[in-house]
Amino acid sequence: MKWLTASDFLAPSNPYAALLFGLIFTAIVATSIWIETKQKRTLFVAVIAGAVTTFAGVGILNMMGFY
C-alpha cells in the first residue's frame, strides 16, 4: 500500500500523509516568520505550536476513525 498518493495534497488519506503535510506547512510558516522577525524565540514558538497542532489534530482524527 502506498502511503502517499497524488490526492493526498487535497485531503490526506492516512495519518502519515497528514503529518508530512502538516510539518511541511509548519516549516513554511516558520520560515516566513523567521524572515520577517529574525527572532529565535518567535520562530521556536511558531514551530512548537505548529508541531503540537499537527500531532494533536492527526491524533484526534485517528481516534475518531477518520483514517
PyMOL Python script that loads the backbone (N, CA, C, O; Angstrom):
from pymol import cmd

cmd.read_pdbstr("""\
ATOM      1  N   MET A   1       0.842  -1.180   0.000  1.00  0.00           N
ATOM      2  CA  MET A   1       0.000   0.000   0.000  1.00  0.00           C
ATOM      3  C   MET A   1       0.887   1.244   0.000  1.00  0.00           C
ATOM      4  O   MET A   1       1.806   1.372   0.809  1.00  0.00           O
ATOM      5  N   LYS A   2       0.594   2.141  -0.913  1.00  0.00           N
ATOM      6  CA  LYS A   2       1.329   3.399  -0.943  1.00  0.00           C
ATOM      7  C   LYS A   2       0.765   4.322   0.138  1.00  0.00           C
ATOM      8  O   LYS A   2      -0.450   4.442   0.289  1.00  0.00           O
ATOM      9  N   TRP A   3       1.644   4.960   0.874  1.00  0.00           N
ATOM     10  CA  TRP A   3       1.154   5.831   1.948  1.00  0.00           C
ATOM     11  C   TRP A   3       1.004   7.269   1.497  1.00  0.00           C
ATOM     12  O   TRP A   3       0.484   8.097   2.245  1.00  0.00           O
ATOM     13  N   LEU A   4       1.451   7.587   0.280  1.00  0.00           N
ATOM     14  CA  LEU A   4       1.323   8.952  -0.227  1.00  0.00           C
ATOM     15  C   LEU A   4       0.883   8.891  -1.682  1.00  0.00           C
ATOM     16  O   LEU A   4       1.579   8.339  -2.534  1.00  0.00           O
ATOM     17  N   THR A   5      -0.276   9.461  -1.951  1.00  0.00           N
ATOM     18  CA  THR A   5      -0.803   9.479  -3.311  1.00  0.00           C
ATOM     19  C   THR A   5      -1.007  10.921  -3.752  1.00  0.00           C
ATOM     20  O   THR A   5      -0.887  11.845  -2.948  1.00  0.00           O
ATOM     21  N   ALA A   6      -1.314  11.108  -5.022  1.00  0.00           N
ATOM     22  CA  ALA A   6      -1.491  12.457  -5.561  1.00  0.00           C
ATOM     23  C   ALA A   6      -2.684  13.167  -4.925  1.00  0.00           C
ATOM     24  O   ALA A   6      -2.655  14.387  -4.761  1.00  0.00           O
ATOM     25  N   SER A   7      -3.729  12.427  -4.566  1.00  0.00           N
ATOM     26  CA  SER A   7      -4.904  13.066  -3.970  1.00  0.00           C
ATOM     27  C   SER A   7      -4.667  13.497  -2.525  1.00  0.00           C
ATOM     28  O   SER A   7      -5.473  14.242  -1.968  1.00  0.00           O
ATOM     29  N   ASP A   8      -3.583  13.045  -1.911  1.00  0.00           N
ATOM     30  CA  ASP A   8      -3.287  13.435  -0.530  1.00  0.00           C
ATOM     31  C   ASP A   8      -2.954  14.916  -0.404  1.00  0.00           C
ATOM     32  O   ASP A   8      -2.995  15.459   0.700  1.00  0.00           O
ATOM     33  N   PHE A   9      -2.627  15.580  -1.508  1.00  0.00           N
ATOM     34  CA  PHE A   9      -2.362  17.012  -1.440  1.00  0.00           C
ATOM     35  C   PHE A   9      -3.633  17.785  -1.109  1.00  0.00           C
ATOM     36  O   PHE A   9      -3.561  18.860  -0.514  1.00  0.00           O
ATOM     37  N   LEU A  10      -4.800  17.252  -1.485  1.00  0.00           N
ATOM     38  CA  LEU A  10      -6.075  17.910  -1.197  1.00  0.00           C
ATOM     39  C   LEU A  10      -6.630  17.498   0.151  1.00  0.00           C
ATOM     40  O   LEU A  10      -7.010  18.346   0.958  1.00  0.00           O
ATOM     41  N   ALA A  11      -6.677  16.191   0.398  1.00  0.00           N
ATOM     42  CA  ALA A  11      -7.176  15.665   1.670  1.00  0.00           C
ATOM     43  C   ALA A  11      -6.387  14.410   2.004  1.00  0.00           C
ATOM     44  O   ALA A  11      -6.581  13.378   1.359  1.00  0.00           O
ATOM     45  N   PRO A  12      -5.510  14.469   2.985  1.00  0.00           N
ATOM     46  CA  PRO A  12      -4.692  13.305   3.323  1.00  0.00           C
ATOM     47  C   PRO A  12      -5.560  12.088   3.659  1.00  0.00           C
ATOM     48  O   PRO A  12      -6.550  12.194   4.383  1.00  0.00           O
ATOM     49  N   SER A  13      -5.169  10.941   3.122  1.00  0.00           N
ATOM     50  CA  SER A  13      -5.956   9.724   3.303  1.00  0.00           C
ATOM     51  C   SER A  13      -5.412   8.824   4.412  1.00  0.00           C
ATOM     52  O   SER A  13      -6.008   7.789   4.713  1.00  0.00           O
ATOM     53  N   ASN A  14      -4.299   9.200   5.016  1.00  0.00           N
ATOM     54  CA  ASN A  14      -3.769   8.430   6.138  1.00  0.00           C
ATOM     55  C   ASN A  14      -2.998   9.370   7.062  1.00  0.00           C
ATOM     56  O   ASN A  14      -2.616  10.467   6.655  1.00  0.00           O
ATOM     57  N   PRO A  15      -2.770   8.948   8.292  1.00  0.00           N
ATOM     58  CA  PRO A  15      -2.122   9.846   9.257  1.00  0.00           C
ATOM     59  C   PRO A  15      -0.696  10.239   8.889  1.00  0.00           C
ATOM     60  O   PRO A  15      -0.249  11.331   9.238  1.00  0.00           O
ATOM     61  N   TYR A  16       0.021   9.370   8.193  1.00  0.00           N
ATOM     62  CA  TYR A  16       1.401   9.694   7.824  1.00  0.00           C
ATOM     63  C   TYR A  16       1.442  10.850   6.823  1.00  0.00           C
ATOM     64  O   TYR A  16       2.285  11.740   6.931  1.00  0.00           O
ATOM     65  N   ALA A  17       0.543  10.831   5.866  1.00  0.00           N
ATOM     66  CA  ALA A  17       0.473  11.924   4.898  1.00  0.00           C
ATOM     67  C   ALA A  17       0.052  13.219   5.583  1.00  0.00           C
ATOM     68  O   ALA A  17       0.567  14.289   5.260  1.00  0.00           O
ATOM     69  N   ALA A  18      -0.876  13.127   6.522  1.00  0.00           N
ATOM     70  CA  ALA A  18      -1.317  14.315   7.250  1.00  0.00           C
ATOM     71  C   ALA A  18      -0.173  14.905   8.076  1.00  0.00           C
ATOM     72  O   ALA A  18      -0.007  16.124   8.127  1.00  0.00           O
ATOM     73  N   LEU A  19       0.611  14.045   8.719  1.00  0.00           N
ATOM     74  CA  LEU A  19       1.765  14.535   9.481  1.00  0.00           C
ATOM     75  C   LEU A  19       2.784  15.187   8.562  1.00  0.00           C
ATOM     76  O   LEU A  19       3.321  16.249   8.876  1.00  0.00           O
ATOM     77  N   LEU A  20       3.047  14.557   7.434  1.00  0.00           N
ATOM     78  CA  LEU A  20       4.018  15.107   6.494  1.00  0.00           C
ATOM     79  C   LEU A  20       3.594  16.500   6.030  1.00  0.00           C
ATOM     80  O   LEU A  20       4.391  17.436   6.087  1.00  0.00           O
ATOM     81  N   PHE A  21       2.366  16.644   5.579  1.00  0.00           N
ATOM     82  CA  PHE A  21       1.930  17.932   5.061  1.00  0.00           C
ATOM     83  C   PHE A  21       1.760  18.973   6.171  1.00  0.00           C
ATOM     84  O   PHE A  21       1.972  20.164   5.944  1.00  0.00           O
ATOM     85  N   GLY A  22       1.377  18.523   7.366  1.00  0.00           N
ATOM     86  CA  GLY A  22       1.307  19.451   8.488  1.00  0.00           C
ATOM     87  C   GLY A  22       2.666  20.006   8.869  1.00  0.00           C
ATOM     88  O   GLY A  22       2.800  21.193   9.164  1.00  0.00           O
ATOM     89  N   LEU A  23       3.673  19.145   8.861  1.00  0.00           N
ATOM     90  CA  LEU A  23       5.022  19.596   9.205  1.00  0.00           C
ATOM     91  C   LEU A  23       5.638  20.439   8.083  1.00  0.00           C
ATOM     92  O   LEU A  23       6.402  21.366   8.354  1.00  0.00           O
ATOM     93  N   ILE A  24       5.310  20.123   6.830  1.00  0.00           N
ATOM     94  CA  ILE A  24       5.767  20.969   5.726  1.00  0.00           C
ATOM     95  C   ILE A  24       5.156  22.357   5.839  1.00  0.00           C
ATOM     96  O   ILE A  24       5.852  23.360   5.677  1.00  0.00           O
ATOM     97  N   PHE A  25       3.858  22.418   6.116  1.00  0.00           N
ATOM     98  CA  PHE A  25       3.200  23.711   6.284  1.00  0.00           C
ATOM     99  C   PHE A  25       3.790  24.477   7.468  1.00  0.00           C
ATOM    100  O   PHE A  25       3.985  25.689   7.386  1.00  0.00           O
ATOM    101  N   THR A  26       4.073  23.780   8.559  1.00  0.00           N
ATOM    102  CA  THR A  26       4.699  24.404   9.718  1.00  0.00           C
ATOM    103  C   THR A  26       6.064  24.984   9.357  1.00  0.00           C
ATOM    104  O   THR A  26       6.399  26.089   9.783  1.00  0.00           O
ATOM    105  N   ALA A  27       6.846  24.252   8.580  1.00  0.00           N
ATOM    106  CA  ALA A  27       8.164  24.743   8.165  1.00  0.00           C
ATOM    107  C   ALA A  27       8.043  25.986   7.285  1.00  0.00           C
ATOM    108  O   ALA A  27       8.840  26.915   7.415  1.00  0.00           O
ATOM    109  N   ILE A  28       7.066  26.010   6.402  1.00  0.00           N
ATOM    110  CA  ILE A  28       6.865  27.179   5.540  1.00  0.00           C
ATOM    111  C   ILE A  28       6.471  28.401   6.369  1.00  0.00           C
ATOM    112  O   ILE A  28       7.002  29.493   6.162  1.00  0.00           O
ATOM    113  N   VAL A  29       5.547  28.216   7.299  1.00  0.00           N
ATOM    114  CA  VAL A  29       5.123  29.328   8.155  1.00  0.00           C
ATOM    115  C   VAL A  29       6.274  29.793   9.045  1.00  0.00           C
ATOM    116  O   VAL A  29       6.481  30.995   9.210  1.00  0.00           O
ATOM    117  N   ALA A  30       7.021  28.851   9.619  1.00  0.00           N
ATOM    118  CA  ALA A  30       8.151  29.217  10.479  1.00  0.00           C
ATOM    119  C   ALA A  30       9.220  29.969   9.696  1.00  0.00           C
ATOM    120  O   ALA A  30       9.823  30.910  10.213  1.00  0.00           O
ATOM    121  N   THR A  31       9.455  29.563   8.460  1.00  0.00           N
ATOM    122  CA  THR A  31      10.430  30.261   7.631  1.00  0.00           C
ATOM    123  C   THR A  31       9.991  31.693   7.350  1.00  0.00           C
ATOM    124  O   THR A  31      10.800  32.618   7.414  1.00  0.00           O
ATOM    125  N   SER A  32       8.727  31.874   7.043  1.00  0.00           N
ATOM    126  CA  SER A  32       8.245  33.237   6.786  1.00  0.00           C
ATOM    127  C   SER A  32       8.300  34.090   8.052  1.00  0.00           C
ATOM    128  O   SER A  32       8.580  35.287   7.982  1.00  0.00           O
ATOM    129  N   ILE A  33       8.037  33.485   9.197  1.00  0.00           N
ATOM    130  CA  ILE A  33       8.143  34.227  10.462  1.00  0.00           C
ATOM    131  C   ILE A  33       9.597  34.604  10.721  1.00  0.00           C
ATOM    132  O   ILE A  33       9.878  35.722  11.155  1.00  0.00           O
ATOM    133  N   TRP A  34      10.518  33.692  10.462  1.00  0.00           N
ATOM    134  CA  TRP A  34      11.942  33.980  10.657  1.00  0.00           C
ATOM    135  C   TRP A  34      12.394  35.112   9.746  1.00  0.00           C
ATOM    136  O   TRP A  34      13.147  35.985  10.177  1.00  0.00           O
ATOM    137  N   ILE A  35      11.952  35.112   8.506  1.00  0.00           N
ATOM    138  CA  ILE A  35      12.339  36.157   7.554  1.00  0.00           C
ATOM    139  C   ILE A  35      11.812  37.520   8.012  1.00  0.00           C
ATOM    140  O   ILE A  35      12.493  38.535   7.864  1.00  0.00           O
ATOM    141  N   GLU A  36      10.615  37.536   8.561  1.00  0.00           N
ATOM    142  CA  GLU A  36      10.013  38.803   8.972  1.00  0.00           C
ATOM    143  C   GLU A  36      10.569  39.333  10.291  1.00  0.00           C
ATOM    144  O   GLU A  36      10.788  40.537  10.425  1.00  0.00           O
ATOM    145  N   THR A  37      10.802  38.449  11.271  1.00  0.00           N
ATOM    146  CA  THR A  37      11.152  38.935  12.609  1.00  0.00           C
ATOM    147  C   THR A  37      12.615  38.777  12.978  1.00  0.00           C
ATOM    148  O   THR A  37      13.143  39.603  13.722  1.00  0.00           O
ATOM    149  N   LYS A  38      13.292  37.748  12.487  1.00  0.00           N
ATOM    150  CA  LYS A  38      14.678  37.430  12.838  1.00  0.00           C
ATOM    151  C   LYS A  38      14.851  37.207  14.346  1.00  0.00           C
ATOM    152  O   LYS A  38      15.918  37.469  14.900  1.00  0.00           O
ATOM    153  N   GLN A  39      13.796  36.722  14.998  1.00  0.00           N
ATOM    154  CA  GLN A  39      13.851  36.435  16.429  1.00  0.00           C
ATOM    155  C   GLN A  39      13.713  34.933  16.645  1.00  0.00           C
ATOM    156  O   GLN A  39      12.749  34.320  16.188  1.00  0.00           O
ATOM    157  N   LYS A  40      14.674  34.348  17.340  1.00  0.00           N
ATOM    158  CA  LYS A  40      14.649  32.905  17.557  1.00  0.00           C
ATOM    159  C   LYS A  40      13.467  32.469  18.418  1.00  0.00           C
ATOM    160  O   LYS A  40      12.875  31.416  18.182  1.00  0.00           O
ATOM    161  N   ARG A  41      13.131  33.275  19.406  1.00  0.00           N
ATOM    162  CA  ARG A  41      12.035  32.903  20.303  1.00  0.00           C
ATOM    163  C   ARG A  41      10.722  32.804  19.535  1.00  0.00           C
ATOM    164  O   ARG A  41       9.963  31.856  19.730  1.00  0.00           O
ATOM    165  N   THR A  42      10.450  33.761  18.673  1.00  0.00           N
ATOM    166  CA  THR A  42       9.226  33.747  17.876  1.00  0.00           C
ATOM    167  C   THR A  42       9.224  32.558  16.917  1.00  0.00           C
ATOM    168  O   THR A  42       8.187  31.929  16.706  1.00  0.00           O
ATOM    169  N   LEU A  43      10.372  32.254  16.342  1.00  0.00           N
ATOM    170  CA  LEU A  43      10.500  31.101  15.457  1.00  0.00           C
ATOM    171  C   LEU A  43      10.183  29.812  16.200  1.00  0.00           C
ATOM    172  O   LEU A  43       9.414  28.987  15.707  1.00  0.00           O
ATOM    173  N   PHE A  44      10.765  29.631  17.376  1.00  0.00           N
ATOM    174  CA  PHE A  44      10.541  28.405  18.134  1.00  0.00           C
ATOM    175  C   PHE A  44       9.100  28.282  18.607  1.00  0.00           C
ATOM    176  O   PHE A  44       8.556  27.178  18.640  1.00  0.00           O
ATOM    177  N   VAL A  45       8.477  29.387  18.971  1.00  0.00           N
ATOM    178  CA  VAL A  45       7.065  29.350  19.359  1.00  0.00           C
ATOM    179  C   VAL A  45       6.216  28.889  18.183  1.00  0.00           C
ATOM    180  O   VAL A  45       5.305  28.080  18.356  1.00  0.00           O
ATOM    181  N   ALA A  46       6.505  29.392  16.998  1.00  0.00           N
ATOM    182  CA  ALA A  46       5.748  29.004  15.811  1.00  0.00           C
ATOM    183  C   ALA A  46       5.959  27.529  15.474  1.00  0.00           C
ATOM    184  O   ALA A  46       5.006  26.829  15.133  1.00  0.00           O
ATOM    185  N   VAL A  47       7.198  27.058  15.567  1.00  0.00           N
ATOM    186  CA  VAL A  47       7.485  25.653  15.261  1.00  0.00           C
ATOM    187  C   VAL A  47       6.807  24.725  16.261  1.00  0.00           C
ATOM    188  O   VAL A  47       6.192  23.731  15.875  1.00  0.00           O
ATOM    189  N   ILE A  48       6.919  25.050  17.542  1.00  0.00           N
ATOM    190  CA  ILE A  48       6.302  24.212  18.576  1.00  0.00           C
ATOM    191  C   ILE A  48       4.781  24.216  18.442  1.00  0.00           C
ATOM    192  O   ILE A  48       4.150  23.162  18.519  1.00  0.00           O
ATOM    193  N   ALA A  49       4.194  25.389  18.242  1.00  0.00           N
ATOM    194  CA  ALA A  49       2.741  25.472  18.090  1.00  0.00           C
ATOM    195  C   ALA A  49       2.262  24.699  16.862  1.00  0.00           C
ATOM    196  O   ALA A  49       1.243  24.010  16.923  1.00  0.00           O
ATOM    197  N   GLY A  50       2.976  24.808  15.770  1.00  0.00           N
ATOM    198  CA  GLY A  50       2.597  24.080  14.566  1.00  0.00           C
ATOM    199  C   GLY A  50       2.720  22.578  14.727  1.00  0.00           C
ATOM    200  O   GLY A  50       1.846  21.829  14.291  1.00  0.00           O
ATOM    201  N   ALA A  51       3.798  22.136  15.349  1.00  0.00           N
ATOM    202  CA  ALA A  51       4.005  20.704  15.545  1.00  0.00           C
ATOM    203  C   ALA A  51       2.965  20.122  16.505  1.00  0.00           C
ATOM    204  O   ALA A  51       2.420  19.046  16.257  1.00  0.00           O
ATOM    205  N   VAL A  52       2.692  20.836  17.600  1.00  0.00           N
ATOM    206  CA  VAL A  52       1.689  20.352  18.557  1.00  0.00           C
ATOM    207  C   VAL A  52       0.311  20.293  17.907  1.00  0.00           C
ATOM    208  O   VAL A  52      -0.428  19.326  18.096  1.00  0.00           O
ATOM    209  N   THR A  53      -0.032  21.320  17.147  1.00  0.00           N
ATOM    210  CA  THR A  53      -1.322  21.335  16.462  1.00  0.00           C
ATOM    211  C   THR A  53      -1.420  20.199  15.454  1.00  0.00           C
ATOM    212  O   THR A  53      -2.456  19.541  15.357  1.00  0.00           O
ATOM    213  N   THR A  54      -0.351  19.965  14.707  1.00  0.00           N
ATOM    214  CA  THR A  54      -0.352  18.890  13.716  1.00  0.00           C
ATOM    215  C   THR A  54      -0.521  17.526  14.379  1.00  0.00           C
ATOM    216  O   THR A  54      -1.377  16.739  13.975  1.00  0.00           O
ATOM    217  N   PHE A  55       0.291  17.247  15.395  1.00  0.00           N
ATOM    218  CA  PHE A  55       0.211  15.945  16.053  1.00  0.00           C
ATOM    219  C   PHE A  55      -1.120  15.761  16.783  1.00  0.00           C
ATOM    220  O   PHE A  55      -1.685  14.667  16.760  1.00  0.00           O
ATOM    221  N   ALA A  56      -1.625  16.808  17.426  1.00  0.00           N
ATOM    222  CA  ALA A  56      -2.910  16.702  18.121  1.00  0.00           C
ATOM    223  C   ALA A  56      -4.049  16.491  17.122  1.00  0.00           C
ATOM    224  O   ALA A  56      -4.934  15.667  17.351  1.00  0.00           O
ATOM    225  N   GLY A  57      -4.026  17.223  16.035  1.00  0.00           N
ATOM    226  CA  GLY A  57      -5.082  17.069  15.024  1.00  0.00           C
ATOM    227  C   GLY A  57      -5.082  15.688  14.403  1.00  0.00           C
ATOM    228  O   GLY A  57      -6.141  15.084  14.232  1.00  0.00           O
ATOM    229  N   VAL A  58      -3.915  15.186  14.065  1.00  0.00           N
ATOM    230  CA  VAL A  58      -3.835  13.843  13.484  1.00  0.00           C
ATOM    231  C   VAL A  58      -4.263  12.802  14.519  1.00  0.00           C
ATOM    232  O   VAL A  58      -4.966  11.848  14.186  1.00  0.00           O
ATOM    233  N   GLY A  59      -3.846  12.982  15.757  1.00  0.00           N
ATOM    234  CA  GLY A  59      -4.242  12.042  16.805  1.00  0.00           C
ATOM    235  C   GLY A  59      -5.738  12.012  17.033  1.00  0.00           C
ATOM    236  O   GLY A  59      -6.328  10.939  17.155  1.00  0.00           O
ATOM    237  N   ILE A  60      -6.356  13.176  17.091  1.00  0.00           N
ATOM    238  CA  ILE A  60      -7.805  13.247  17.296  1.00  0.00           C
ATOM    239  C   ILE A  60      -8.542  12.635  16.111  1.00  0.00           C
ATOM    240  O   ILE A  60      -9.472  11.849  16.296  1.00  0.00           O
ATOM    241  N   LEU A  61      -8.134  12.989  14.897  1.00  0.00           N
ATOM    242  CA  LEU A  61      -8.787  12.415  13.713  1.00  0.00           C
ATOM    243  C   LEU A  61      -8.596  10.902  13.640  1.00  0.00           C
ATOM    244  O   LEU A  61      -9.494  10.179  13.209  1.00  0.00           O
ATOM    245  N   ASN A  62      -7.429  10.428  14.060  1.00  0.00           N
ATOM    246  CA  ASN A  62      -7.174   8.993  14.062  1.00  0.00           C
ATOM    247  C   ASN A  62      -8.052   8.297  15.095  1.00  0.00           C
ATOM    248  O   ASN A  62      -8.590   7.225  14.822  1.00  0.00           O
ATOM    249  N   MET A  63      -8.204   8.894  16.283  1.00  0.00           N
ATOM    250  CA  MET A  63      -9.052   8.312  17.317  1.00  0.00           C
ATOM    251  C   MET A  63     -10.517   8.285  16.906  1.00  0.00           C
ATOM    252  O   MET A  63     -11.257   7.378  17.286  1.00  0.00           O
ATOM    253  N   MET A  64     -10.937   9.284  16.123  1.00  0.00           N
ATOM    254  CA  MET A  64     -12.332   9.338  15.675  1.00  0.00           C
ATOM    255  C   MET A  64     -12.591   8.392  14.506  1.00  0.00           C
ATOM    256  O   MET A  64     -13.741   8.198  14.112  1.00  0.00           O
ATOM    257  N   GLY A  65     -11.544   7.808  13.953  1.00  0.00           N
ATOM    258  CA  GLY A  65     -11.715   6.865  12.868  1.00  0.00           C
ATOM    259  C   GLY A  65     -11.744   7.504  11.494  1.00  0.00           C
ATOM    260  O   GLY A  65     -12.247   6.902  10.546  1.00  0.00           O
ATOM    261  N   PHE A  66     -11.213   8.712  11.367  1.00  0.00           N
ATOM    262  CA  PHE A  66     -11.223   9.392  10.073  1.00  0.00           C
ATOM    263  C   PHE A  66     -10.327   8.685   9.064  1.00  0.00           C
ATOM    264  O   PHE A  66     -10.643   8.655   7.875  1.00  0.00           O
ATOM    265  N   TYR A  67      -9.220   8.118   9.519  1.00  0.00           N
ATOM    266  CA  TYR A  67      -8.280   7.485   8.601  1.00  0.00           C
ATOM    267  C   TYR A  67      -8.560   6.008   8.507  1.00  0.00           C
ATOM    268  O   TYR A  67      -7.870   5.294   7.779  1.00  0.00           O
TER     269      TYR A  67
END
""", "prot")
cmd.dss("prot")
cmd.show_as("cartoon", "prot")
cmd.util.cbc("prot")
cmd.orient("prot")
